[in-house]
Amino acid sequence: MKKVSIHTLIKWKQEGIKFATSTAYDASFAQLFEQQQMPLLLVGDSLGMVLQGEDSTLPVTVDEIAYHTRCVRAGNKQSLLVADMPFMSYATPEQACQEAAKLMRAGANMVKLEGGEWLIDTVKQLTERSVPVCAHLGLTPQSVNIFGGFRIQGRDHDQAEQIVKDALSLQNSGAQLLVLECVPTALAERITAALHIPVIGIGAGNKTDGQILVMHDMFGISANYMPKFSKNFLAETGSMALAIDKYIQDVAAGTFPAQEHSFE
Ligand code: KIV
């Protein structure tokens, strides 16, 4: 695989080529993902749940994300590597710049932040200081205590309009990618069409430019529970390499996620 940059993903969006992406947390899986040509890997704060066994992502620290980012980068030089900024590590633009620098030094190409219009200054300042940003809207797991659980977002009219407004504002502030999590398929389709930056969905239907899965869900080995929007690709293929390949092929063909993995 040739080294993937944000320009690769933008070109795919323009050409209507759908792409799969995954989380990764260590060098061995990162290398396997590179061999299977996974274009983007996310060192997600989901590691709090799938590696540490916590019931939310809130306990994860910047040092832990930096450690896993270094591990993933050691095993994979080609995929675009995004690192999550964990809970309360970007409460102010100044703090965000300090903490993002640790993740970039660990090997990330981009950082991901959860939240809407309140992040505009932060996204601008990070981008101006050479830190590319991936925004994350919809079900933002760091806000689980505000939402009162892991609930689908954007089902009512006002909430949907706010997510559209947030997405446009974040793009206009400099965000280069957007993750949309657990929103109705029609809303994700509308946002994907409205933005020129690539939109990567999880539990957001099959109309987004890309998809992301937590790798443990892809292999059906998550310690806590298997979300409705995930699929165990290992069960039908019998090997991790084939499971990754099947996921990539199904996303490219638009057959994953199917209706049963999506929300209305
Ligand atoms: O932390 C994570 O793995 C994520 C993905 C689910 C998008 O944010």
Residues whose N, C-alpha, C, O or C-beta is under 5 A from the ligand:
A	BS01	KIV	T23 G44 D45 S46 V179 I212
